Amino acid sequence: MSAPGEDGRCRRAISILSELCQKKILPSLDLDTCREFLLLPSDQSLIISEPELSISLLAVIVVLCGLALVAVFVFLFWKLCWVPWRNKALSSQLAVLHSEPGDKDSMADKLKDTGAISFLETAVKISHTSPDIPAEVQMSMKDHIMRRTRIQRQTTEPASSTRHISFKRHLPRQMHVSSMDYGLEPPAVAEQPTSIGRIKPELYKQKTVDTEDPKKEAEKTCGKINFTLKYDYENETLTVRILRAFDLPAKDLCGSSDPYVKIYLLPDRKRKFQTRVHRKTLNPTFDESFHFPVPHEELASRKLHLSVFDFDRFSRHDMIGEVILENLFEDSDLSRETSIWRDIQYATTESVDLGEIMFSLCYLPTAGRLTLTVIKCRNLKAMDITGYSDPYVKVSLLCDGRRLKKKKTTIKKNTLNPTYNEAIIFDIPPENMDQVSLLISVMDYDRVGHNEIIGVCRVGVNAEGLGRDHWNEMLAYPRKPIAHWHPLVE
C-alpha cells in the first residue's frame, strides 16, 4: 500500500517542480537543477527564453545583411549598366543635332577655342553626377557657356607696356584703366552717348531771358571803337589816334555814360595815355593823338591795349570794355595812317598782360609717349625790383583735377624773354589721352622767399580756346611736333 502511495507523491512532487522550473517563480532554481529533476518526457517541451532570444537576433542580422547585399547589387547595376547606356543615348542625340546644316561652321569655331573645350568637359562631369537633368537643358547650358567664352575672348585687351605701370598706379580708382572682370559674368557693355534712360542735367535747365548770363548780354552791347595807327621811321615813334566810339552801353541811371579811353603799348604799362572825358553820350568823338617812342624792330612784339571807362565823380570808374590789337601790322605796314574799327570786348577789370609762352606738342601712339618742348617765352611780367624776373617753366600732368606728375625746366636769370629749348616727356597710354591734360606754369624763382607764379596756360581735351585746339591738332597729326604761342593768364 505504501509503495503506490509514495509513487504518486513522487510524481506529484516532480510535476510541481516542473511547473516551478517552467514558470521560474523561485530565484534559487537554476537551469542545471531543473535538468536533474526533469526526467519525464514532458520536460522536453520546456521553453527557455535565453536561447530563443539569441536565435531571433541572429535571424534579424541575417535579414539585414541580405538587404544590404541587395542594395549594393542594385547600385552596382545602376553604375555599370544604366549610366553608360544613358550617356550613349545623349551623345547620339548631340551627334544628330550637330549634323544639321547651317550649324557645322559655328560649332567648328566653338570647338577651336580651348576655353570652350574645358567648359564642355566640366559640363560633362556635371551630367555624370546629376543624370536627372534633361538633355535639352544640358545642351542649352553648353551653348550658353560657349557664348560667354567667345565674348571673353573677343574683349580681352592687349597687355600694356611696363613703362605705363607707374602712370596707371597714380590713376584714380574710378578710371578703371585695366580692371576688366574675367569671371563667368559677361563683360559690361560700354554705354553709348545716346543711351536711353541716361539723365542729362542740361536738359532740365530753364532758359529764360531773365536768367541769361549778364556777361554774354554785355558782350552784345559793348559797342565799337575807331582809331588809326602810323609809324614815323625817322623819329621811331608810333602815333595812335583815337577817333570815335559808337553804341556804348549805358552805365549811369540816366541811361547814358561819361566815357574816356586809356591807351597802353604792351608789355610796357608804366607809360600810358588817356583821352578827355565826354559827358553824357554813348557815341563820343575823341579825335586825340598819342605818341609812343619804340624801335621798329620791337613793333612785332608789342601789343596795343585800349581800355574804355565810364567816369564817375564820387565812386570808382566803371570799365566798359577793352580792345587788344595783337599784331600792329595786321591792317597796314604803318607807313601811312590807317583807320581801324574794332569791337569793344566785355571786361569788368583791366586785364594785365603776363606774357606768352611758346611750346610744341608731339605724341607717339605706338610708344605711348607725349613730348612737350618748351621753346621760349616773351614779354613776361617783371616780378623783381630790378624790372626783370628769374623765370622757369613747370609742367604738371593732371587727371580729373588730380596731379599725377610734374617736371620743370632750368632757371633763366634776369630776363623777361627766356629761351629754353628743353623737352619734357610723359608716358601716357593711348586709351588715357582723353582723360589727361597739361598745366604749364611760368614761375619766378626766388632764392630767399617763395617762388611766385607769373602766369599759367592749360592744354587738353577739356581746355578752352587755343589749349583745346593745340591738343586736338597734336592728336590729329601724331609723330609731328606742333608749336604755338600761348598767352599766360592768372
One Martini backbone bead per residue (centre of mass of N, CA, C, O) as a GRO file, in nm:
protein
  490
    1MET     BB    1   0.059   0.064  -0.018
    2SER     BB    2   0.307   0.245   0.002
    3ALA     BB    3   0.416   0.243  -0.284
    4PRO     BB    4   0.190   0.380  -0.439
    5GLY     BB    5   0.186   0.643  -0.269
    6GLU     BB    6   0.477   0.731  -0.318
    7ASP     BB    7   0.462   0.745  -0.621
    8GLY     BB    8   0.248   0.973  -0.631
    9ARG     BB    9   0.412   1.181  -0.473
   10CYS     BB   10   0.647   1.197  -0.669
   11ARG     BB   11   0.493   1.292  -0.915
   12ARG     BB   12   0.383   1.545  -0.785
   13ALA     BB   13   0.657   1.677  -0.726
   14ILE     BB   14   0.760   1.683  -1.015
   15SER     BB   15   0.533   1.861  -1.131
   16ILE     BB   16   0.583   2.101  -0.947
   17LEU     BB   17   0.880   2.143  -1.033
   18SER     BB   18   0.817   2.188  -1.332
   19GLU     BB   19   0.649   2.443  -1.297
   20LEU     BB   20   0.869   2.607  -1.157
   21CYS     BB   21   1.071   2.595  -1.392
   22GLN     BB   22   0.889   2.722  -1.610
   23LYS     BB   23   0.814   2.992  -1.429
   24LYS     BB   24   1.035   3.106  -1.237
   25ILE     BB   25   0.973   3.181  -0.928
   26LEU     BB   26   1.234   3.071  -0.816
   27PRO     BB   27   1.562   3.193  -0.785
   28SER     BB   28   1.718   2.918  -0.696
   29LEU     BB   29   1.642   2.812  -0.975
   30ASP     BB   30   1.819   2.646  -1.208
   31LEU     BB   31   1.898   2.473  -1.490
   32ASP     BB   32   2.044   2.223  -1.363
   33THR     BB   33   1.827   2.146  -1.157
   34CYS     BB   34   1.601   2.092  -1.359
   35ARG     BB   35   1.749   1.862  -1.522
   36GLU     BB   36   1.761   1.657  -1.291
   37PHE     BB   37   1.432   1.634  -1.235
   38LEU     BB   38   1.368   1.620  -1.544
   39LEU     BB   39   1.255   1.288  -1.665
   40LEU     BB   40   1.030   1.347  -1.833
   41PRO     BB   41   0.883   1.404  -2.137
   42SER     BB   42   0.773   1.692  -2.058
   43ASP     BB   43   1.067   1.840  -2.044
   44GLN     BB   44   1.110   1.883  -2.360
   45SER     BB   45   0.897   2.141  -2.362
   46LEU     BB   46   1.089   2.333  -2.251
   47ILE     BB   47   1.103   2.690  -2.220
   48ILE     BB   48   1.375   2.898  -2.314
   49SER     BB   49   1.462   3.234  -2.356
   50GLU     BB   50   1.768   3.273  -2.431
   51PRO     BB   51   1.797   3.101  -2.690
   52GLU     BB   52   1.571   3.241  -2.844
   53LEU     BB   53   1.695   3.525  -2.854
   54SER     BB   54   1.950   3.450  -3.017
   55ILE     BB   55   1.805   3.349  -3.271
   56SER     BB   56   1.658   3.617  -3.341
   57LEU     BB   57   1.905   3.796  -3.379
   58LEU     BB   58   2.034   3.630  -3.609
   59ALA     BB   59   1.801   3.668  -3.809
   60VAL     BB   60   1.812   3.976  -3.832
   61ILE     BB   61   2.103   3.998  -3.936
   62VAL     BB   62   2.063   3.834  -4.194
   63VAL     BB   63   1.852   4.018  -4.321
   64LEU     BB   64   2.022   4.279  -4.332
   65CYS     BB   65   2.250   4.169  -4.508
   66GLY     BB   66   2.074   4.105  -4.748
   67LEU     BB   67   1.979   4.395  -4.805
   68ALA     BB   68   2.261   4.516  -4.851
   69LEU     BB   69   2.336   4.338  -5.092
   70VAL     BB   70   2.105   4.432  -5.272
   71ALA     BB   71   2.185   4.735  -5.278
   72VAL     BB   72   2.466   4.696  -5.401
   73PHE     BB   73   2.370   4.558  -5.658
   74VAL     BB   74   2.196   4.790  -5.763
   75PHE     BB   75   2.421   5.010  -5.778
   76LEU     BB   76   2.609   4.856  -5.974
   77PHE     BB   77   2.403   4.835  -6.204
   78TRP     BB   78   2.364   5.143  -6.244
   79LYS     BB   79   2.665   5.216  -6.304
   80LEU     BB   80   2.727   4.991  -6.537
   81CYS     BB   81   2.451   5.025  -6.718
   82TRP     BB   82   2.271   5.288  -6.712
   83VAL     BB   83   2.472   5.529  -6.755
   84PRO     BB   84   2.605   5.446  -7.029
   85TRP     BB   85   2.338   5.433  -7.181
   86ARG     BB   86   2.258   5.730  -7.138
   87ASN     BB   87   2.516   5.863  -7.267
   88LYS     BB   88   2.481   5.734  -7.542
   89ALA     BB   89   2.213   5.869  -7.609
   90LEU     BB   90   2.310   6.163  -7.581
   91SER     BB   91   2.537   6.155  -7.797
   92SER     BB   92   2.348   6.084  -8.033
   93GLN     BB   93   2.180   6.347  -8.019
   94LEU     BB   94   2.417   6.546  -8.061
   95ALA     BB   95   2.502   6.436  -8.338
   96VAL     BB   96   2.239   6.503  -8.484
   97LEU     BB   97   2.237   6.811  -8.428
   98HIS     BB   98   2.528   6.873  -8.551
   99SER     BB   99   2.444   6.762  -8.851
  100GLU     BB  100   2.311   7.012  -8.917
  101PRO     BB  101   2.259   7.258  -9.120
  102GLY     BB  102   2.444   7.567  -9.035
  103ASP     BB  103   2.621   7.445  -8.763
  104LYS     BB  104   2.916   7.363  -8.839
  105ASP     BB  105   3.075   7.626  -8.831
  106SER     BB  106   3.007   7.720  -8.542
  107MET     BB  107   3.113   7.459  -8.401
  108ALA     BB  108   3.404   7.479  -8.501
  109ASP     BB  109   3.467   7.749  -8.365
  110LYS     BB  110   3.411   7.653  -8.073
  111LEU     BB  111   3.623   7.405  -8.070
  112LYS     BB  112   3.883   7.590  -8.099
  113ASP     BB  113   3.834   7.667  -7.816
  114THR     BB  114   3.982   7.585  -7.523
  115GLY     BB  115   3.780   7.703  -7.321
  116ALA     BB  116   3.531   7.545  -7.428
  117ILE     BB  117   3.639   7.260  -7.370
  118SER     BB  118   3.660   7.288  -7.065
  119PHE     BB  119   3.357   7.347  -7.021
  120LEU     BB  120   3.255   7.080  -7.141
  121GLU     BB  121   3.388   6.893  -6.940
  122THR     BB  122   3.239   7.006  -6.696
  123ALA     BB  123   2.952   6.940  -6.800
  124VAL     BB  124   2.993   6.631  -6.815
  125LYS     BB  125   3.050   6.591  -6.513
  126ILE     BB  126   2.776   6.693  -6.420
  127SER     BB  127   2.606   6.477  -6.574
  128HIS     BB  128   2.709   6.232  -6.408
  129THR     BB  129   2.599   6.341  -6.118
  130SER     BB  130   2.319   6.445  -6.290
  131PRO     BB  131   2.088   6.248  -6.460
  132ASP     BB  132   1.808   6.431  -6.433
  133ILE     BB  133   1.895   6.607  -6.656
  134PRO     BB  134   1.802   6.717  -6.934
  135ALA     BB  135   1.920   6.739  -7.254
  136GLU     BB  136   1.827   7.028  -7.323
  137VAL     BB  137   1.955   7.172  -7.080
  138GLN     BB  138   2.248   7.088  -7.134
  139MET     BB  139   2.270   7.225  -7.413
  140SER     BB  140   2.210   7.517  -7.320
  141MET     BB  141   2.449   7.534  -7.125
  142LYS     BB  142   2.675   7.496  -7.337
  143ASP     BB  143   2.603   7.735  -7.520
  144HIS     BB  144   2.634   7.953  -7.298
  145ILE     BB  145   2.934   7.900  -7.237
  146MET     BB  146   3.041   7.950  -7.524
  147ARG     BB  147   2.945   8.245  -7.552
  148ARG     BB  148   3.107   8.360  -7.310
  149THR     BB  149   3.386   8.275  -7.411
  150ARG     BB  150   3.382   8.447  -7.673
  151ILE     BB  151   3.351   8.724  -7.540
  152GLN     BB  152   3.614   8.710  -7.372
  153ARG     BB  153   3.805   8.682  -7.619
  154GLN     BB  154   3.725   8.961  -7.758
  155THR     BB  155   3.772   9.151  -7.478
  156THR     BB  156   4.070   9.118  -7.474
  157GLU     BB  157   4.334   9.296  -7.376
  158PRO     BB  158   4.629   9.413  -7.420
  159ALA     BB  159   4.927   9.430  -7.305
  160SER     BB  160   5.095   9.649  -7.126
  161SER     BB  161   5.335   9.849  -7.069
  162THR     BB  162   5.578   9.894  -6.826
  163ARG     BB  163   5.587  10.218  -6.848
  164HIS     BB  164   5.262  10.242  -6.747
  165ILE     BB  165   5.244  10.153  -6.447
  166SER     BB  166   5.294  10.421  -6.297
  167PHE     BB  167   5.053  10.571  -6.420
  168LYS     BB  168   4.823  10.369  -6.321
  169ARG     BB  169   4.883  10.399  -6.013
  170HIS     BB  170   4.781  10.715  -6.013
  171LEU     BB  171   4.509  10.647  -6.078
  172PRO     BB  172   4.196  10.652  -6.033
  173ARG     BB  173   3.953  10.419  -5.964
  174GLN     BB  174   3.726  10.530  -6.173
  175MET     BB  175   3.885  10.461  -6.446
  176HIS     BB  176   3.966  10.171  -6.521
  177VAL     BB  177   4.210  10.078  -6.703
  178SER     BB  178   4.248   9.728  -6.621
  179SER     BB  179   3.952   9.636  -6.476
  180MET     BB  180   3.872   9.341  -6.590
  181ASP     BB  181   3.633   9.096  -6.593
  182TYR     BB  182   3.706   8.722  -6.607
  183GLY     BB  183   3.460   8.589  -6.540
  184LEU     BB  184   3.136   8.452  -6.583
  185GLU     BB  185   3.059   8.725  -6.625
  186PRO     BB  186   2.961   8.948  -6.832
  187PRO     BB  187   3.065   9.207  -6.989
  188ALA     BB  188   3.048   9.533  -6.991
  189VAL     BB  189   2.874   9.767  -7.164
  190ALA     BB  190   2.920  10.038  -7.330
  191GLU     BB  191   2.806  10.348  -7.311
  192GLN     BB  192   2.616  10.532  -7.498
  193PRO     BB  193   2.555  10.859  -7.574
  194THR     BB  194   2.233  10.763  -7.663
  195SER     BB  195   2.119  10.650  -7.412
  196ILE     BB  196   1.854  10.523  -7.257
  197GLY     BB  197   1.807  10.682  -6.932
  198ARG     BB  198   1.997  10.912  -6.934
  199ILE     BB  199   2.095  11.169  -6.737
  200LYS     BB  200   2.045  11.522  -6.832
  201PRO     BB  201   2.083  11.821  -6.682
  202GLU     BB  202   2.069  12.024  -6.929
  203LEU     BB  203   1.754  11.965  -6.987
  204TYR     BB  204   1.659  12.116  -6.693
  205LYS     BB  205   1.727  12.391  -6.790
  206GLN     BB  206   1.618  12.714  -6.761
  207LYS     BB  207   1.547  12.932  -7.038
  208THR     BB  208   1.569  13.275  -6.984
  209VAL     BB  209   1.595  13.612  -6.994
  210ASP     BB  210   1.656  13.661  -6.682
  211THR     BB  211   1.896  13.411  -6.675
  212GLU     BB  212   2.106  13.540  -6.825
  213ASP     BB  213   2.416  13.617  -6.894
  214PRO     BB  214   2.558  13.924  -6.847
  215LYS     BB  215   2.811  13.884  -7.019
  216LYS     BB  216   2.672  13.815  -7.289
  217GLU     BB  217   2.501  14.074  -7.300
  218ALA     BB  218   2.744  14.274  -7.298
  219GLU     BB  219   2.887  14.177  -7.562
  220LYS     BB  220   2.650  14.300  -7.750
  221THR     BB  221   2.681  14.619  -7.602
  222CYS     BB  222   2.992  14.756  -7.629
  223GLY     BB  223   3.071  14.822  -7.910
  224LYS     BB  224   3.278  15.064  -8.086
  225ILE     BB  225   3.610  15.145  -8.228
  226ASN     BB  226   3.809  15.425  -8.361
  227PHE     BB  227   4.139  15.406  -8.521
  228THR     BB  228   4.487  15.498  -8.568
  229LEU     BB  229   4.798  15.414  -8.750
  230LYS     BB  230   5.149  15.540  -8.719
  231TYR     BB  231   5.490  15.539  -8.847
  232ASP     BB  232   5.799  15.695  -8.755
  233TYR     BB  233   6.112  15.631  -8.885
  234GLU     BB  234   6.287  15.873  -8.790
  235ASN     BB  235   6.170  15.887  -8.473
  236GLU     BB  236   6.051  15.623  -8.365
  237THR     BB  237   5.716  15.655  -8.383
  238LEU     BB  238   5.399  15.587  -8.246
  239THR     BB  239   5.073  15.669  -8.374
  240VAL     BB  240   4.774  15.724  -8.181
  241ARG     BB  241   4.430  15.765  -8.298
  242ILE     BB  242   4.141  15.870  -8.146
  243LEU     BB  243   3.822  15.909  -8.270
  244ARG     BB  244   3.578  15.690  -8.196
  245ALA     BB  245   3.255  15.589  -8.057
  246PHE     BB  246   3.001  15.319  -8.064
  247ASP     BB  247   2.749  15.201  -7.887
  248LEU     BB  248   2.744  15.237  -7.587
  249PRO     BB  249   2.691  15.157  -7.273
  250ALA     BB  250   2.491  15.212  -7.001
  251LYS     BB  251   2.595  15.330  -6.657
  252ASP     BB  252   2.376  15.519  -6.587
  253LEU     BB  253   2.060  15.615  -6.469
  254CYS     BB  254   2.007  15.811  -6.730
  255GLY     BB  255   2.119  15.637  -6.993
  256SER     BB  256   2.432  15.695  -6.971
  257SER     BB  257   2.773  15.828  -7.030
  258ASP     BB  258   3.142  15.885  -6.934
  259PRO     BB  259   3.374  15.858  -7.158
  260TYR     BB  260   3.703  15.693  -7.177
  261VAL     BB  261   4.059  15.642  -7.276
  262LYS     BB  262   4.309  15.392  -7.254
  263ILE     BB  263   4.668  15.371  -7.339
  264TYR     BB  264   4.868  15.087  -7.446
  265LEU     BB  265   5.214  14.943  -7.489
  266LEU     BB  266   5.285  14.645  -7.489
  267PRO     BB  267   5.439  14.559  -7.184
  268ASP     BB  268   5.413  14.860  -7.120
  269ARG     BB  269   5.259  15.025  -6.819
  270LYS     BB  270   5.397  15.297  -6.740
  271ARG     BB  271   5.303  15.393  -7.023
  272LYS     BB  272   5.027  15.622  -7.045
  273PHE     BB  273   4.708  15.714  -7.189
  274GLN     BB  274   4.444  15.981  -7.200
  275THR     BB  275   4.146  16.090  -7.250
  276ARG     BB  276   3.880  16.264  -7.257
  277VAL     BB  277   3.583  16.346  -7.113
  278HIS     BB  278   3.248  16.249  -7.208
  279ARG     BB  279   2.938  16.377  -7.168
  280LYS     BB  280   2.656  16.222  -7.206
  281THR     BB  281   2.745  15.956  -7.401
  282LEU     BB  282   2.746  15.683  -7.668
  283ASN     BB  283   2.898  15.878  -7.912
  284PRO     BB  284   3.201  15.955  -7.910
  285THR     BB  285   3.441  16.224  -7.993
  286PHE     BB  286   3.785  16.258  -7.982
  287ASP     BB  287   4.040  16.327  -8.154
  288GLU     BB  288   4.328  16.183  -8.047
  289SER     BB  289   4.684  16.196  -7.995
  290PHE     BB  290   4.956  15.945  -7.961
  291HIS     BB  291   5.300  15.886  -7.841
  292PHE     BB  292   5.538  15.609  -7.912
  293PRO     BB  293   5.849  15.519  -7.831
  294VAL     BB  294   5.979  15.283  -8.083
  295PRO     BB  295   6.133  15.043  -8.222
  296HIS     BB  296   6.093  14.868  -8.510
  297GLU     BB  297   6.184  14.576  -8.402
  298GLU     BB  298   5.945  14.590  -8.163
  299LEU     BB  299   5.660  14.582  -8.301
  300ALA     BB  300   5.607  14.270  -8.318
  301SER     BB  301   5.600  14.254  -7.974
  302ARG     BB  302   5.362  14.446  -7.967
  303LYS     BB  303   5.070  14.590  -7.793
  304LEU     BB  304   4.743  14.718  -7.820
  305HIS     BB  305   4.574  14.890  -7.544
  306LEU     BB  306   4.220  14.942  -7.492
  307SER     BB  307   4.039  15.133  -7.240
  308VAL     BB  308   3.700  15.161  -7.142
  309PHE     BB  309   3.541  15.424  -6.956
  310ASP     BB  310   3.342  15.536  -6.674
  311PHE     BB  311   3.283  15.824  -6.531
  312ASP     BB  312   3.313  15.894  -6.164
  313ARG     BB  313   3.313  16.127  -5.912
  314PHE     BB  314   3.226  15.934  -5.633
  315SER     BB  315   3.356  15.679  -5.772
  316ARG     BB  316   3.437  15.417  -5.931
  317HIS     BB  317   3.533  15.334  -6.230
  318ASP     BB  318   3.380  15.201  -6.507
  319MET     BB  319   3.413  14.923  -6.707
  320ILE     BB  320   3.331  14.855  -7.040
  321GLY     BB  321   3.611  14.781  -7.206
  322GLU     BB  322   3.823  14.612  -7.460
  323VAL     BB  323   4.130  14.639  -7.672
  324ILE     BB  324   4.338  14.398  -7.857
  325LEU     BB  325   4.633  14.434  -8.054
  326GLU     BB  326   4.849  14.197  -8.156
  327ASN     BB  327   4.892  14.314  -8.461
  328LEU     BB  328   5.020  14.600  -8.607
  329PHE     BB  329   5.038  14.463  -8.919
  330GLU     BB  330   4.747  14.369  -9.007
  331ASP     BB  331   4.640  14.643  -9.190
  332SER     BB  332   4.943  14.756  -9.198
  333ASP     BB  333   5.280  14.905  -9.234
  334LEU     BB  334   5.265  15.210  -9.099
  335SER     BB  335   5.343  15.431  -9.329
  336ARG     BB  336   5.035  15.488  -9.301
  337GLU     BB  337   4.736  15.598  -9.228
  338THR     BB  338   4.507  15.374  -9.047
  339SER     BB  339   4.185  15.263  -9.031
  340ILE     BB  340   4.024  15.119  -8.729
  341TRP     BB  341   3.795  14.860  -8.640
  342ARG     BB  342   3.658  14.764  -8.313
  343ASP     BB  343   3.549  14.553  -8.080
  344ILE     BB  344   3.420  14.574  -7.762
  345GLN     BB  345   3.519  14.399  -7.494
  346TYR     BB  346   3.427  14.247  -7.225
  347ALA     BB  347   3.496  14.405  -6.895
  348THR     BB  348   3.564  14.454  -6.539
  349THR     BB  349   3.878  14.447  -6.564
  350GLU     BB  350   4.199  14.526  -6.599
  351SER     BB  351   4.414  14.378  -6.785
  352VAL     BB  352   4.711  14.174  -6.755
  353ASP     BB  353   5.015  14.135  -6.901
  354LEU     BB  354   5.209  13.822  -6.875
  355GLY     BB  355   5.254  13.687  -7.145
  356GLU     BB  356   5.437  13.430  -7.334
  357ILE     BB  357   5.430  13.088  -7.467
  358MET     BB  358   5.643  12.847  -7.634
  359PHE     BB  359   5.525  12.527  -7.762
  360SER     BB  360   5.548  12.173  -7.818
  361LEU     BB  361   5.365  11.889  -7.959
  362CYS     BB  362   5.413  11.521  -7.916
  363TYR     BB  363   5.276  11.199  -8.033
  364LEU     BB  364   5.323  10.840  -7.961
  365PRO     BB  365   5.118  10.574  -7.984
  366THR     BB  366   5.305  10.319  -7.980
  367ALA     BB  367   5.470  10.434  -7.712
  368GLY     BB  368   5.318  10.637  -7.522
  369ARG     BB  369   5.441  10.943  -7.599
  370LEU     BB  370   5.485  11.267  -7.449
  371THR     BB  371   5.606  11.576  -7.600
  372LEU     BB  372   5.733  11.874  -7.439
  373THR     BB  373   5.856  12.179  -7.585
  374VAL     BB  374   6.033  12.434  -7.451
  375ILE     BB  375   6.125  12.727  -7.603
  376LYS     BB  376   5.974  13.018  -7.520
  377CYS     BB  377   5.957  13.358  -7.397
  378ARG     BB  378   5.747  13.667  -7.372
  379ASN     BB  379   5.673  13.941  -7.199
  380LEU     BB  380   5.715  13.925  -6.909
  381LYS     BB  381   5.655  13.973  -6.590
  382ALA     BB  382   5.771  14.175  -6.351
  383MET     BB  383   5.902  14.060  -6.015
  384ASP     BB  384   6.132  14.255  -5.969
  385ILE     BB  385   6.299  14.544  -5.885
  386THR     BB  386   6.477  14.547  -6.159
  387GLY     BB  387   6.252  14.447  -6.395
  388TYR     BB  388   6.278  14.139  -6.357
  389SER     BB  389   6.334  13.779  -6.397
  390ASP     BB  390   6.339  13.413  -6.285
  391PRO     BB  391   6.255  13.195  -6.507
  392TYR     BB  392   6.039  12.900  -6.507
  393VAL     BB  393   5.910  12.573  -6.605
  394LYS     BB  394   5.602  12.405  -6.513
  395VAL     BB  395   5.486  12.062  -6.558
  396SER     BB  396   5.156  11.919  -6.531
  397LEU     BB  397   4.990  11.610  -6.473
  398LEU     BB  398   4.644  11.563  -6.532
  399CYS     BB  399   4.357  11.390  -6.352
  400ASP     BB  400   4.072  11.496  -6.249
  401GLY     BB  401   4.245  11.729  -6.081
  402ARG     BB  402   4.496  11.538  -6.056
  403ARG     BB  403   4.830  11.514  -5.971
  404LEU     BB  404   5.079  11.298  -6.101
  405LYS     BB  405   5.296  11.492  -6.246
  406LYS     BB  406   5.627  11.672  -6.243
  407LYS     BB  407   5.806  11.925  -6.438
  408LYS     BB  408   6.121  12.109  -6.508
  409THR     BB  409   6.317  12.364  -6.581
  410THR     BB  410   6.535  12.587  -6.609
  411ILE     BB  411   6.696  12.881  -6.499
  412LYS     BB  412   6.649  13.226  -6.587
  413LYS     BB  413   6.833  13.513  -6.561
  414ASN     BB  414   6.740  13.825  -6.599
  415THR     BB  415   6.446  13.791  -6.765
  416LEU     BB  416   6.161  13.829  -7.020
  417ASN     BB  417   6.314  13.639  -7.268
  418PRO     BB  418   6.333  13.327  -7.263
  419THR     BB  419   6.542  13.036  -7.354
  420TYR     BB  420   6.527  12.673  -7.376
  421ASN     BB  421   6.491  12.395  -7.537
  422GLU     BB  422   6.307  12.179  -7.365
  423ALA     BB  423   6.228  11.844  -7.283
  424ILE     BB  424   5.913  11.684  -7.194
  425ILE     BB  425   5.824  11.356  -7.062
  426PHE     BB  426   5.536  11.134  -7.111
  427ASP     BB  427   5.367  10.836  -7.005
  428ILE     BB  428   5.082  10.758  -7.220
  429PRO     BB  429   4.823  10.595  -7.290
  430PRO     BB  430   4.596  10.604  -7.544
  431GLU     BB  431   4.330  10.551  -7.360
  432ASN     BB  432   4.418  10.832  -7.172
  433MET     BB  433   4.413  11.105  -7.346
  434ASP     BB  434   4.103  11.196  -7.265
  435GLN     BB  435   4.192  11.232  -6.930
  436VAL     BB  436   4.414  11.444  -6.984
  437SER     BB  437   4.639  11.717  -6.879
  438LEU     BB  438   4.814  12.036  -6.909
  439LEU     BB  439   5.012  12.241  -6.680
  440ILE     BB  440   5.149  12.560  -6.749
  441SER     BB  441   5.410  12.716  -6.553
  442VAL     BB  442   5.531  13.039  -6.482
  443MET     BB  443   5.816  13.104  -6.285
  444ASP     BB  444   5.961  13.277  -6.003
  445TYR     BB  445   6.265  13.283  -5.874
  446ASP     BB  446   6.344  13.249  -5.512
  447ARG     BB  447   6.592  13.222  -5.282
  448VAL     BB  448   6.434  13.316  -5.019
  449GLY     BB  449   6.152  13.283  -5.091
  450HIS     BB  450   5.870  13.247  -5.275
  451ASN     BB  451   5.757  13.118  -5.550
  452GLU     BB  452   5.617  13.276  -5.829
  453ILE     BB  453   5.343  13.332  -6.037
  454ILE     BB  454   5.304  13.458  -6.353
  455GLY     BB  455   5.173  13.215  -6.535
  456VAL     BB  456   4.917  13.030  -6.720
  457CYS     BB  457   4.845  12.715  -6.900
  458ARG     BB  458   4.618  12.497  -7.095
  459VAL     BB  459   4.609  12.150  -7.211
  460GLY     BB  460   4.330  11.983  -7.371
  461VAL     BB  461   4.015  11.864  -7.406
  462ASN     BB  462   3.909  12.064  -7.151
  463ALA     BB  463   3.998  12.304  -7.270
  464GLU     BB  464   4.046  12.638  -7.391
  465GLY     BB  465   4.075  12.716  -7.701
  466LEU     BB  466   4.398  12.681  -7.781
  467GLY     BB  467   4.442  12.434  -7.597
  468ARG     BB  468   4.242  12.246  -7.751
  469ASP     BB  469   4.351  12.281  -8.042
  470HIS     BB  470   4.640  12.182  -7.993
  471TRP     BB  471   4.563  11.896  -7.896
  472ASN     BB  472   4.399  11.803  -8.148
  473GLU     BB  473   4.634  11.844  -8.349
  474MET     BB  474   4.821  11.634  -8.224
  475LEU     BB  475   4.621  11.387  -8.265
  476ALA     BB  476   4.590  11.425  -8.582
  477TYR     BB  477   4.932  11.455  -8.583
  478PRO     BB  478   5.129  11.224  -8.539
  479ARG     BB  479   5.479  11.255  -8.499
  480LYS     BB  480   5.428  11.583  -8.487
  481PRO     BB  481   5.549  11.882  -8.426
  482ILE     BB  482   5.354  12.142  -8.247
  483ALA     BB  483   5.355  12.497  -8.254
  484HIS     BB  484   5.271  12.760  -8.001
  485TRP     BB  485   5.128  13.042  -7.884
  486HIS     BB  486   5.067  13.131  -7.531
  487PRO     BB  487   4.880  13.285  -7.314
  488LEU     BB  488   4.894  13.424  -7.003
  489VAL     BB  489   4.738  13.350  -6.692
  490GLU     BB  490   4.612  13.361  -6.357
   0.00000   0.00000   0.00000
